[in-house]
Amino acid sequence: MARVSARLRLLLGSALLVAPVAAFAGQVAGTVSDASGTRTLASAEVTLVELGRSVEADREGRYRFSDVPAGTYTLRVRYVGAEPVEMPITVDASGDLTQDVSVGGNDTILVTGQRANLASALSRQRGADGVESVLTRDSIGQFPDQNVAESVRRAPGVNVLNDQGEGRFIAVRGLDPSLNAASLNGVRVPAPEADTRSVALDVVASELIESIEIKKSLTPDMDADTIGASVEIKTTSAFDRKKDLLAASIEGSYNNYSNEVTPKGSVNFSTRISDNFGVSGGASYYLRKFETDNVEMDGWNVDDAGNGFADTVEYRDYDVRRLRTGGSLSFDWRPSDTTTLYARGIYNRFSDQEDRRRLIFEMDEDPATSTGSTASFDSADGRIRVERDLKDRFEKQTIQSYSVGGETNTGPWRLQYSAAWSRASELENGSIDPITFRRDFEGEEGDDLTVGFDYSNYLLPSFTVGGASAAEFSDPSAYAFDSFDRTTLSRSTDREWNFRGDVTRSFALAEGSFDVQFGGKARLRRKQYDLNVDTFDGYDGDFTLADVVGGQTYRLAELGPVVAKKGERGFLDTNAGGFELDTLGSAFASVVEDYRVDEDIYAGYLLGRYQSGPLRMIGGVRMEHTRNDINGNTVTLNEDGEDDEQLIVTPNQIRRSYTDWLPSALVRYEATDQVVLRAGVFKSLVRPSIGQLAPRFSVERDGDDAEGAFGNPDLKPYRAWNVDLGFEWYFASASVLQFGVFAKDIKDYITTVTFEGDDAPYNGSYRGIAFTEADIPLNMGKAKVRGIEVAYSQAYTMLPAPFDGLLTNFNYTFTDGHTQTFDGDTGGLRDIPLPASSKHTFNAVLGYEKGPISLRLAGTYRDKYLDEVQAVAAEDRYVREHFQLDASARFRLTPNVQLFGEWVNINNAKYVAYQNAPITRRLLQYEEYSYTLKFGVRANF
């Protein structure tokens, strides 16, 4: 590090000495585009060979060299997937030179289809300063996947955590999604969900996106709040293209379980109203209906015979309706040759209607008989409770971001400036979550029931019922109303103001160039959550399941009577006055989750950038100062009998601030025209999740028992030193073989720990609040991550027809990450893998594209990972390995019209969560979704 800094100081001194002496004539500038004149080529490498100076074309295809001495030079342009272009240029004392360059002959591979996406992505990856993966769409507005999360998982080192079979949260290099960050048009994306910083990227429609960059190495001008990667999402600009675009698609989506066809449509446009002003944007609508079959088990224990059993078994039947709508609009203006201004906005709305019916068995006592794979319970030994309930939940999430800014280039100076406002929200009002009907079998006369479970297939436990009351098990009138919870309001909002300015001064050296860049940024964030829940636990009259009974859509077992979807709404509305409100319980649930967190981050940085021939070095330091104003409540609920029930609420406000200095150094070296080597060292941080940080202290007391759940406003950020080494061999057109090694040493890793009353270090009291059991998030110490990445992509154009249309893309990542947590068995520490960290991830794509035909088969594999840490190792929750196959086919009827079809989750990949047991895994959750077919037509003009 010291040697790099010394060299940068020497180079800066050389620049200052050289700059005044050379006779500079002006600048050389222009744009790089494909030969058809359809699109500009971002990240094309442009070189003045004799001066050893290179730049990458920006997203509008523009390049610029300032302070170029008079003379004759060779201008060379390289773009992955096309032959290099070289041309002589002459710079004289008469002024600036404008030289536009066309690349690729008349071949359309740089414009449309899989090869266009591959060439564009590899060009941006090759030109990047650090380790980076890129995904792009082609010039007709086509992205290879349905939402941003589904697209990102194709990149090396990336896997996706699913929700109801759809990709939502991304994990990079095996790290928890909370250790990544996401931006829209350079603005950090706030998180709609209440307690997390992680952004569910399935909210963002891929039709609105121009490119996605997964930046795994940081430079000082980048926000430092990531350890896994910074995911940079960019919408379209009118200056991205040379020709106008109007593209539209209409699609149908069919889920095999729901047996319904639902619509999807999108439109994209880009037009230049004049040479210096353009407008671009798009809109998307996607309705999807699907079903999920689920089994969940809990309360695993061992009986006297030494056999494992679960005391709670749930069979869950989900029917889901998801609607995604979104729109984007960008204005780009070039008021002069030196200045470009923009205004960009994007709005995404995601609504989710979930109807979940459950059959729940709860057993009070151990099995009457058991084997290694069966357990039989008898109500004569203890109560068997059977519940049938319905969750009728409607939830709406929005993510929106609006920014204005620009860039001014004058001589050797470049100024960049922007201001932005972004907001995310999640709203739920009026959901029933859940309404429950109950029948308790106590073993008395006329009230006896036996339930047998067969665990021989641990993924699909089956049940049988018997006994004198077996008929009542299937009688809806035997299940009396127990309670219902109404989410009167659940509102999470997360908004951020963002102001940024950057200044760059370029110095022309005798060979190469040296840039000094500095800037500042302010991020002013407020996240808050307000919850109002009403619990009704009695009804003045007769109300049974028979009043709202419906039919199941479940395929794993015969559940018997279930609550009809929306069946409860009419009864609740008509008989609202007959229900009894649990005033104290409702008040407790409503106030305990509320919080408000203000987080202001003020940053400044200084960096130097040296480029000479094949060598590029970047080094500098970033400072980030964080201020927090954190508000929550201490809530105590005493439940010592009806006369002594009491709710005590005390507001909490905590202020704190801290400053981080974050150095970094990156080196990029082109060993040959085909080989790029990279090395980087940088420091970064991730601030604690909002839910962990908020001072929400709650205790429920019942006699001598006091169960607590505490936030921890004293949490320190995760701080990490990161090392990246990379090798990239661009051995053929649109082809690369790359290998990388990464290491991360993380300080103050955060884990939520469950404490019994006498466990150290709290010994039954946290911040003066006594408890017998509590969950507390803590900085548990260090975590280490080591790993490798291997990727191979190739377009096999060298093969004889028709095999010259083949393409492949393979990548594999190995991640070994560990930390420590509290062990409830020993009272000490135990080693655990990092939560959400998969040791092995693998993606494979086999494509074919020739003439009007485009085919793709994609497989994604993610190894098992630790999902939730519990007090003891035997109760830790793991998610099983996951492999999914998808396929797509496209046929171009005319140059402007294309038919397409997709087959998603061909192999019906399941979601499985489990606990490790001495002999076999113990099921916690099983879900299956079947496949989805999509088909439609796309046209562009």
N, C-alpha and C positions, 0 to 999 in steps of 0.2 A: 504493500500500500504506500509506504514512504517513497519507494523508488518511482512508482507511478506519479505521485504528487510532484516529486522533484522534476521529472521529465516534463510534466505539464507546465510547471513554472518556466523551465528552460524554453519550451516551445512558445509560450506566450511572450517571453522576452524576445525571441527570434522574430515573432510576428511584428512586434512593435518596431523592431529595427528595420525589418524588410519593407514593411508597408509604405513608409514615406519615400523610399528610394526608387521603387519601380515606377515606370511610366505607364500608368493605367489608362486604357482607352474607354472603359465603360463596362457594360455587362453583356452576356450572351444568355438569351432566354428563349423559351418556346414551349410547345406542347408535344406530347407523344400520344399517338393514337393508332388504332389498327388501320390497315390499308383500306378497308371498306369505308372508313370515315364514320363508323357507327358509335364507337366508344373510345374514351380516353383510357390510357393504360397506367393506372396508379402503380407506383413502386418500380416502374421501369428504371434501370440504372443508366444514367447518362454520365459520360466521362469525357473530359478534355485530356486526351492521352498524354500529350507532351508536358502538361502541367501537373499530371498526377492528381487531378482534382475530380472527385465524383460526387454526384448528388442523386437522390431518388426522386422521381416525379411524384408530386403530391396527388391527392385523390382526384383532382381535376386534370391530371396528366401534365401539369406545368413543372418546368424546371428552370433554374436560374443560377448563373455564375456571376458574381460581382467582381469588380476590380480586375478585369482581364487585360493583360498587357497587349499592345498591338502586335499582330503577328498572324501566321497561318498555323492552324491546328487541325488535328483529327478529332472529330466528334463521334463518339461511339455510343450506341444505344443497345442495351441487352434486356430481353424480356423472356422469361421462361416459356418454352413452347414455340419460340420463333427464332429464326436465324438472326445473329447480331447484324446491326446496320452501322456502317462507317461512312463518313462523308467529310471532305475537307471544308473548312470554313476559314474565312479571313476576317480578322478584327483590325480595323484601322482607327485613326484618330478622329474620324468623322462622327462617331457616336456609338449607340448601342446596336447590337445585332439580334434580330429575331429569326430563329431557325426552327420551324416545325418539322417533326419527323414522323413518318409512317412506318409501321412495323408489321411484318407478317405476310407480305405479298397480298394475294387475293384470297388466301385461305380463311374460311370463316371459323376455324377452330378457336380463334381468340375471342369470338363473339358469343356463341351459343353452345349450350349443352354441357355435358360432364367435363369434356376436355377444356372448355373455356373456364369453368369453375376451378379446375385443377391448375391450369396455367396461371390464372389470376392469384390463387391462394399461394402457390409456390413462389411467385414473384415477390409478393409482399413478405412472405416468410424470409426469403433470401436477403432482401434489402433491409430487414429489421436490424436494429442495434443489438438486441438481446435475443434470448430464446423465445420464440413466438410461434403460435399456430394460427392460421387464418382460414376462414370460410367465407366464400363470396357467392353472389348470385350472378347469373349470366345477363347479357344485355337485354333480354326480353322479360326480365323481372322474375326469373324462375329460381327458387331456392330449393335445395334437395329434400327438405323436411318440412313438417307441418307447424312446428313452433320452435322458438329459439333453443329451448332446452333439448329437444330432440335432435337439432342440428349440431349443437356443441359436442354431444357425446361421440361424434365421429372423429374428433380431434385426438391426437396422441396425449395420453395421460389423463383423459377426462372420462369420468363415468357419471351416471345420472341416478339420483334417488327418486324412485317412482312414487306416485300417488294415484291409486285406483288404476294402475297399469299405464299411466302416462308419465313421461319424464317431467320433473318439476325443478328440483334443486340439483345443482351441479357440484361435483366433487372433483378437484384437480389434484393429480398426483397422490390420490388416496386420502386427501385431507378433508376434514369436515366442511360442508358448504359454508358454515359461518366464517371460515378462514379465507374465503374468496370475496371479491368485490365486483360489482357490475356498474357500467356506465352507459348512458344513452347520449350520443353526440357529445361526449366529453363530460357529462354531468352524472355524478353518482346517482344510481337509482335507489330511491328509498324503498323500504320494505312494507308491504301492506299488512302482513301479519303482526299481531300485537307484540310479541315478546322477543322477536328475532331481528337480526340485521340481514339475514339471508333473504335473497330475492327469488321468488318462484318465477323462473323465466318462461314457463308455459303461458304466462299472461300475455306475453308479447307475440304477436302474429308474425310469422316469418315473411309474409308478403310485403311487410312495410320496411324490411331491412335490406340494406345494400351489402353490408359485410359485418362479420364478427371476428374480432381479434382477441385471442387468448394470450395475454402477455405474461410470461412466467418470470421474466427478469425486469427489474425496475431501474429506471434512471431518476436522477434527482428532480426532474421536472414533473414526475408522475406522483399522484397521490400514493402515500406509503401504506395505506390501510389494507394490505393483503399479504398473506403468506403463501397461499396456494397459487392464485393467479388473479390478474385483473382482466375481466371480460369486458371488452370495449365494443359496444353495439352502435352501428352507424346507419342512419337512414339515408335516403337518396338525396343527391344534389342535382340541380338542372345542368350543372357544368360537368357532371360525370360523363355525359354523353355528347356526341357531336350531332346526332340526329334526334328528332323528336320521337317520343314513345307513347303509345296508348296500348295497354295490354289489359285483358280481362279474362277471367276464368269462372266457370260454373262447374260445381262438383256435387256428387252425392256420396254419402258415407253410410255404410251398412255394417252394424255390429251383429255378429252371429247370435249373441244371447238376447239382445233386445228385439231382434228381428224387425228393425225399422230402418228406413232410409231417411237421412236428414241432410239438409242442404248446406253448402258452403259456396261463397262467391267472393271475388276480389277484383279490384281494378287498380291499375298503376298508370301514372302518366308522368311525362317529363317534356317540357317545351321551353324553347328559348324565344321569348317575346321579341327580343332584339339581341344583337351580338353580346351585349353587356348585362342583360337581365333575363332571368329564367325562373320558372316555377316548376316544382315537382311534388309528387305526393301519391297517396294511395288510400284505399279503404278496404276493409276485410270484414266478412261476416262468416261465422262458423258455428253451427248448431250440431251438437253431438249427443246422442242418447245411447247409453250402454248400461250393462248390468254386471254386477260383481257378486260372486258367491264366496262366502267367507266362513271360516271356523276359527274361534279363539278359545284358548284355555288359560287358566290361571290358578294360583294357589297350589302349586305342585308340592307334594310332600311324600313321605314314605310311611307305609303302615307297619303294623307289628310283624307282618310276614316278610317285610323287606322289599315290598313291591311299590313302585311309584304310582301315584294317582293325582288327578287334578280335582280340587273341590268346587271349581266353577268351570262350566263348559257353555259356550255360546255358539249358536248357529245364526249367522247374519246374512240377510238377503238385501242387497243394495240395488236400487234403481236410481240412475243418475242422469240428469240433464244439464249439460254444460253449454254455455253460449259465450263465444268470444267475439267481440267487435272491436274495431280499432281504426284509426285514421292517422295519417301523417301529412304534413304540408311544409314545404321549404321554399323560401325565396332567396335567390342569390343575385347579387348586384355587384357589378364592377364599375364604380363611378369614375375610375381613372386607371391608367396602366399600372399604377403602383398599389392600388387598394382594392380589396375584395371584401364585401360585407354580406352577412347572411342573417336570416331569421328562420328558426326551425322549431317545429312542434310535433309532438306525437302523443296520442291518447289511446290507451288500451283499457278495455272493460271486460272483466271475466266474471260471469255469474254461474253459480253452481246450486242446483236444486237436488238435494239428496234425500231420498226416502229409504230409510233403513228399518227393516223389520227384524226383530230378534226373538229367538227362543232361548231362554237362559235356565240352566240348571244350577242350583246352589245347594251343596250338601254340607250339613253341619258336622257329620261324624265320618270316621274312616269307613272304608268299604266293609261290607259284611263278609265278602269273599273277594279274593284277588289272585291273579297270576302275573307273570311277567308282562302280559299284553292285555289283560282284562281287569275290570274293577266293577263290582256289583254293589249297589247301595240299597238299603232297605229303610223305609221311613220308621219302622219299629225301633231302629237304633238311634235315630235322630231326624230332625226335620229335613225334608227335601222341599225346597222352594222352587216353584216353576213360575217364571215370569215371561210374559209376551208383551213386547213394547214396540213403539214406533218413534223414530226420529224423523221429523218433517222440517228440514232445515233449508232455508234459502240464504245464500251468502253472495255478496257482491264485492269484488275487488277492482280497483282502478289504479292505473299507473299513468301519470302524465308528466311531460317534461317540455319546457319551452326555453329556448335560448336565443340570444342575439350576440353577434360578435363580428370580428373581422380580422384582417391581416393587412399590414402596410409594409411594403418593401421599398426602401429608398437607399440606393447605393449599397454600402455594406451593412446597413441596418435593417433589421426585421422586427416589427412590432406586432404582437398578437394580443387580443383583448376580447373578453366575453363576459356576459352576465346571464344568469339562468335562474329559473325557478322550477322546482319539481315537487310533486306531491303523489303520495300513495295512500290508499285508504282501503279499509275492509269494513263492511257494514252488514250487520245482521239484525233484523228487527221483526219480531213476531214469530220466530222459529219455535217449534215444539220439540224439546230435546231433553228427555223423551216423554211420552205418555205411557204409563206402565199399568198392566193388569196382572194380578198375582193370584196364585193358588198355593197355599202351604199344605203339604201333606205331612201330618204330625204322627202317623202311626196308630191313631186311635181307630175304633171300630168305624168302618165305612170311610176311612181316611188313610188307608195304607196303599203304598205305591213302592214298587221296586224299579230301579233304573240300572241297566247294565251298559257299560261302555267297552268297546273293543278298540284297543290301541295298536293292533297288529300292523296296520298301515298308519304310521305315526302322523302322516299328513292329513289323513281323512278318518278321524275317529267316528265310529258309528254308535248309535244308541238303540236300545230296546226298552220298552216299558211293560210292566206287568203288575200283578196284585189286584186286590178287590176294587180299587179306585181307578183302574186303568182306563175305564170308559170316560171318567171325568177329565183325564188328561187331554182328550180331544174334544171336550165339550166347551164351546166358547162361553156359555152362560155360567160356567164354574169359575171363571176368572173375573174377580171383582176389581173395580178401579182402585188403584193404590195412590198414584200421584202423577202430576205432570209439571214439568219445568218449562216456563216460557221465557225465552230470551227477548225481553221487551226491547232491549237495546244492547248491541255490542258494536262499539265504534272504535276503530284504531285509525289514527291519522299520523302520517310521517311526512313532513315537508322540509324543504331545504332551499335556502338562498345561496347562490354561488357567484363569486366575483373573482376574476382572474386577469392578470396581466403578465406578459413575458416580453423580454427584450433580448435580441441577439445581435452581436457585432461580429462580423466575419473579417478575418485577416488573411490576405493572400500571401502565402509563403513562396519561396523560390520553387519549391515542389510541394504541392498539397495546400491545405488550408487549416486554419485554427479558428474555432468559434468560441466566443465567451457568451454565455447565456445566463440570465438571472430573471427572477420573477417572484411574484407573490400571489397568494390565493386566500380567500376567506370563505368558509363554509359555515352557514348559520342554520342549525337544525333544531327542530322541535318534534318530538314523538310523544304521543299521549294515547291513553286508552281509557275508555269509559264503559263499564258494564252494569247493566240493570237486569237482574234475574228475578222472576216471580215464581215461587214454588207453591203449588196447591196440593195439599196432602189429604183432603177429605171432600166428600160430596154429600149433600143433603138430599138423598134419594137413592134410587137403584140405577146403577150404571155398570154394565158388564161388557166384556169383549163382544158379546153377541150383538150389542148395539152398533158396533163399528167394524164388524168382521169383514175380512176380504180374503183374496186368494194369493197364494205365494207364487213367486217366479223363481224359485230356488231349485237347483238341480242336484245338490249333494245329499239331500235327505228329505224325507217327508216331515214337514214341521207341524202339520196340523193347522188349526185356525191361527190366523195372523191378523193384525190390524190393517184395515184397508188404507191404501195410499190416499191421503187427504180425507180419510173417512172420519177422523176425529173433529175436523174443522166445524162442520155444521152443528154437531152436538155441543161443542164448547161455546160456539157463538150463541146458540139458542138458550143454553142453560147456564150462562156465565155466572148468574147470581147464586147458583147452588154450590159453587166450589169454595172451599175454605182455604184462605191464604195462610201459609206459614210465614208470619210477619218477621220473626227473628231470623230464621234461616235465610229468607229472601234478602233481608238487609245485610246479613253477613256475606253472602255470595256476591252481592252487588258492590260492596265497598272494598272488599279485600283485594280485588284485582286492579283497581284504578291506580294510575300513575301519570306523571308528566316528567319528561326528561328533556332539558335543553342542553345541546352540545354544540359549542362553537369551536371551530378549528381554524387557527391562523397559521399559514405556512409561508415560508420563503426558502429560496434555494439559489445556489450558484454552481454552475457546471462549466467544464471546458470540454470541447470536442475537437479532436485532431483527426484529420483525414489526409492520408498521403498514399497514393497508389493503392496497394491491397490492404493497407493497415488503417483501422479506425479505432480510436480510443476515446472513451467518455468517462470522466470522473468528476466527482463533486460531492456536495453535501446538501441535505434538506433538513430544515427545522420545522417541526409541527408543535404548536402550543395548543393544548386542549383545555377548555373550560366547561365544567358541568354544573348545572343547577338541577338537582334531582329531587322529585317529590313523590311521596307515597304515604301509606298509612300503617300504623300499628293497630291491628284488629284482634281483640280477644273475645271469644265466644265461650261463656260459661254455661254448661248444660247440666247443672246439678239439680235436676228436677224442675217442674214447671214454675214453682214459686221462686226459684233462685236463678232462673235463666236471665242472662244479662249479656249485652253487647257493648263493648267499650271500644271507641275509635279515637285514635290520637294521630293527628297529621305529623308527617316527618318532612323536613327539608334539609338537604345536605348539599353544600357547595364544595367543589374541589377543582384543582387545576394541576397540570403537569406539562413538561416540555421534553421532547425527544429530538436528539440529533442523530441523523440517519445518513451515514456516508455510503457511497457506492462507487464501483469502478467496473467498467465493461470493456472488453477488447474483442474486436472482430477482425479476422485476418483471412484474406483470400489466398490460400496457399497456391492454388492454380485457378484457371478460369472455371473449373468445375468444383473445386473444394473450398468450403467455407468453414473456418474454425472459430469457436466462440468461447469466451471465459468471462465469468462475472462473479462479483462478490458484492452483496448489498445487505443493508439492515432494513427491516420493516417491522410493522406492528399491526395488531388487530385489537380493537377496543372490545371490552366485554359486551355480551349481548344485552339488550335493553332490559329484558325480563330478569336477567341475573343481577343487573346493576340497580334496578329500582328498589328503593327502601320499603318494600312491602313485607311486613312482619305479621304473620298471622298464627294464632294458637287457638285450638279447640280443646277446651277443658271439660272432662267428664269424670268427676271423682278425682282419683289420683292420676288419671291418664291425661296427658297434655301433648297433643300432636301439633307440631309446628312446621311451617314452611317460610323460609326467610330469603329475601334478597340480600345482596352483599354490596353496599355502595363503596366499600373499601377495595373492591377488586382492582388489581392492576391489569393493564393490557397484556396480551400476549406480545412478547418482543422476540424477534428471531434474526439470527445471522443466516444468510442464504448463500450457497455456492452453486453455480451452474457451469458445466463444461459441455460443449457441443461440437459435433462433427457432422457436416452435411456434404454429401457428394451428389451433385447434379449431373449425373452421368449420361443423360440423354434428354431429348425433347420432352418436356412436361414429366420429368422423372426425377426422383430423389431417393437416396438412401441416407438416413440420418441416425445418429446415435448420441445419446446424452446421458450425463451423470449429474445427479443433484443431491445436495445435502442441506438439511435445515436443523439448526439447533435453536429450540424454542424455550424461552424462559417464562416462568409464571403461567404454565398451562392450567386451564380452568376445568375443573370437574365438579359436578354436583354430588355431594357425599351425604349418605344417610347415617345419622348418629343416634345411638341409644343414649339414654339419660346419663349414664356413668362413663361414656366414652370420652377420652381426651381428644382434642384440647379443651372442649367446652364444658364437660362435666355437668351437662344438664342445664346450662344457662347461656343464652346468646343475647348480648346487648342488654343484660339485666332481665331477660324474659326466660322464665323457667320452662323446660319441656321434658317429656319422657322419650320422645322420638321426634327427629326433625331432619329436614332436607336443607342443606346449606351449600351454595356454590363457593368453591375455594380455589385459590392459586396453589396447586399441588406441587409445583416445582418444575423440573425440566422435562422436555420431550425431545426426542431425536428422530429425525426422518432421514432415511437414506434410500436412494432408488436409481433406477436406470430407465431410459426410454429408447425404444427402437421403432423406427417407422420406415416404410418402403412404399413408394408410389411410382407407378409407371404406366405410360401409354405405349402400347406395343405396336407402334407405327412401322417398325422394321419387319414385321411378319408379313407373309404373303396374304393376299386377299383370300377369304373374308376375315381372317384372324387379325388383320391390322386395326380392327376396331375395338380390340380388347383393352380394358383398363383394370388395374388392381390398386388397392390401397390397403395396407396392413399396418397396424401399429400395436405395440405391446409395452406395457409399463409394469415394472416391479417396484413396489413401495414397501419398505420395512420401517414402521413407525411405532414407538413405544413411549409410554409415560407411566406414572404411578398414581394410585389412588388409595384411599383409606380402606383398610380391611376390617370389617366388623367382626370377623372370627378371632383375629389375633390382636386387634387394637393397633397394629402397625401399618406398614404400607405394602402394597402388592403391585407387581408389574401388570400392565394391561396394554393391549394394542390401542392405538389412537382411535377414538370413536369415529365411525363412518369411513375408516381407512381400509380399503381393499388391497390386499397384497398383490394380486394379479388383475390387470385389466387388459382386454384385447378387443380390437375392432378390426373387421375385415370387410372389404367391399370388392365385389367382382362386377365389373361393368362392361357393357358392350355398346358401341355407338358407331353407326355407319349408315350413311344415307339417311332415310327417314326414321330409322329405328334407333331407340335408346333403351337399354335394359340395365337394371341394377339389382343385385342381391347383396344385402348387408346383414352382417351378424355382429352382435355386441355381447361381450362377456364381462361380467364383474364378479370377482371373488367374494366370499363371505366377508362380513365386517361386523364389528361390535357396534350395536345400535344404542343401547342404554346401559349405563353402569349402575349396579345395585350395591347394597351394603356388603354382600358376600359374592364370591366368584360364581358359585353355583346358580345364582339368580340373575346373572348378567344376561342381557337380551342380545342375541345375534341375529343377523339376517343372512339367509342362505345364499349361495352363489346363484347367479342369474345369467341366462343366455337367451337371447331373443333374435329371431330371424325376421327380416322385412324384405319385401321385393317391390320393384316398381317397373313399369313399362310405359314408353311413350312412342307414339307414331305420328310423324308429321305428314298430314294430308296435303298441305300446300306450304309454301314458305311462311305463311302467316297463321296457319291453323294446325293445332296439335291435339290429338287424343291421348289421354293418359289413364293409367290405372295403378293402384297400389294395394298391396296385401300386407297388412301390419300385424305383427305377432303371429306369424305363420304357425309356430310350434306351440302356441298357447302357453307361453312362459308364465310361471306362477311367482307369487311373492310368498316367502316362507320366513317366519321368525321363530326362534327356538331358544331354549336353554340347554346347556351342556349337562348331561347326566352321566353317571358312571358307565352305563352300558350303551344307551341310545340317547338320541336327542329327544327333548321334551317340547312338544309343540306349544307355541304361544299364539301364532297367527298363520293362517293359510288363506290365500286369495287366488282366484283364477278369473280370467276375463274373456277368454276365447279370442277370436281374431276379428279384425275390422277390414272391410273392403272399401276402397275409395275409387271413384271413376269420374271422368269429366272431360271437358274440352277447354283448351286455352287458345286464345287468339291475340295477336299483336299487330299493330298497324303503324 
